[in-house]
Amino acid sequence: MPDLNCRIKPDPEVIITTLEEDKEAVLLHLGTKAYFTLNETGLRIWQLMNSDITLREISERLQNEFDVSPEKAKKSVLNLIDELVKEKLVRVVDE
């Protein structure tokens, strides 16, 4: 299970389509045909994940951008990443 010190990258076979003026997105894994819907927070986590920063840094940015507590930001990041790893939509770059 990833922790806050990990970096995560999308699986190369995943494509993303944004919806609703960039407030939602759908991920599709071309190999497994699995798809996953992201809300606004999830989409922002996905975007930050591509910045080659740790999950801790993503959590800190969410705190500032969405004005949420550190605990809520950490929980949101780790819960989403855990689901994305299980669905094979992302992979851990380092632990």
N, C-alpha and C positions, 0 to 999 in steps of 0.2 A: 504494500500500500504506500503510495507516495506521501511524502511529508513536505513541510514548508521549505525545506532546503533543496528540493528537486527542481529541475527544469523539465518542462513537458513540451513535446512537439506533436503537431498533428500527424497522423499516419499519412504517408504519401498518397494513398488511394482515397482520401477523404476530400470531398468538395463541399463548399459552403455556398448557400444562397441566402442573401439577406431579404427580409420582408418588412413591411410596415415602416417605411422610412428609417431603416437601420435600427429598429427597436426589437426585432426578432430575427432568428435565422434558423435554417434547417441544414443539418449536416447529413451527408450521404456517403457511406463507404461503398465505393464502386465494386470492391471484391465480395463483400459479404451481403451487400444490399441493405444493410442496417441503416436506419435513419434516426435522427435525434433532433428534437426541437430545442432551441435556446431562447430564453427570454432576454430582456435587455442586459441584465447583469451577466448572464451566461455568455452573451455575445461579447461583452467587454472583456471578460476573462479570456475568451478565445482570442480576441485581438491582441491582448497583452501577452498571451502565451507565445505569440510569434515574435516578440521583442527580445527573446533570449534572456529573460530574467527569471529569477526563482519564484516559486509560488508565494513565498514570504513577501517579495517585492510586489507581486500582483495584489496580494491581500492589502498591503499598505496603500497602494494606489486606489483600490476600491474604497477604503476608509475615507479618503479625501474626496474622491469623485462623487460618491453616493452618500456621504455624511452618515456612515454607519459605525458602530462600535468595532474595535479590533476583533473581538470574539465572533461577532456576526460575520465580518469579512472573512476571517480564517475559516469558519465553518462553511460558508458559501463556496469558497475556493476548493477546499478539500472534498466536500460532498460532490461537487460537479466533476472534479478531476477523477475521483474514484469511480463515478458512473461512466465517464468517458473511457477510462482504462478498461473497465469491464466490458464495454461494448467494442473495444479495440479501435476506437476512433482517434486515440492519442497514444503516445508511448513516452515512457520515462527516458530522458536523455541521460540524467545522472542522479544518483541517490547519495 
